[in-house]
Amino acid sequence: MSTPNRATCLKESDNLLTLLFDHADSAVFLIDPVSRFILKANQKAIALLGCSAREIPGMSLDRFFDLDTNADSLFVRRPDKKTTI
């Protein structure tokens, strides 16, 4: 029995991460930390934003949320939007 090679391990890790991302019970965003652009969003996040999956990549997270520089803070929906988090 041989040990899995690095490429196989990376592929399995990628598959697991994709499953966790796609099936999370919460809204999950993959964000570019510099530009704050949304790179990817799961179905819960898509429903939260009220946009189509095709519209979201490339949008600025600032468009939907007020972001605090404190890493412990939660996202807060802007008052001019209909829902809060």
MILUM-30722 format. One record per residue (C-alpha): x, z, y. Coordinates in steps of 0.02 Angstrom, whole numbers, plus 32768, in hexadecimal, padded with zeros to 4 digits. Layout:
N
XZY
...
***
This chain:
85
800080008000
804B7FCB80A5
803A8021814C
7FD87FC581D2
80417F65824E
803C7F868308
7FCA7EF1832E
7F4B7F2D82AD
7F4D7FDE82F5
7F367F9C83A6
7EA57F2E836F
7E507FBF8317
7E68802E83B0
7E217FA68420
7D8A7F9283AE
7D6A804E83AF
7D798058846C
7D007FC7847E
7C82801D840C
7C8F80C0846D
7C7E80658514
7BEA7FFB84DE
7B8980868487
7BA9811884FC
7B10817F852B
7B49817C85E1
7B6F80F68660
7C2680C4864E
7C88805786C6
7D35800B86B4
7D79800A8766
7E157FC287B5
7E60805F8805
7EA98004889A
7E1D7F8F88CE
7D8F7FF88886
7D447F59883F
7CDB7F6987A3
7D317F0F8714
7CB07F38868E
7C147FA3867A
7BB47FD885E1
7AF77FC085CD
7ACD806C8614
7B35804486AF
7AE37F9986C1
7A377FEA86BA
7A6D806F8738
7AA87FED87B5
7A137F7B879C
7A7E7EDE8794
7A9C7E60870B
7B377E6E869E
7B7A7DCE86EC
7B6B7E10879E
7BCA7EB28787
7C7F7E7F8763
7CD87E6C8809
7C5D7ED7886C
7CA57F6888CC
7C758014888B
7C6880488942
7BCF7FD8894F
7B6F805188E0
7BC380FA88F1
7C1581698973
7CBD81928926
7D128236894D
7DCE8242893D
7DBA82E688DD
7DD182BA8825
7D5A834687F2
7CC983048859
7C3682A58811
7BFA81FE8851
7B72821188D2
7AF7818688F3
7AED815189A8
7A5181928A00
7A1380E28A24
7A0580BF8969
796B80EB8902
79B6815A887A
7A3281E88871
7AAC821B87EC
***
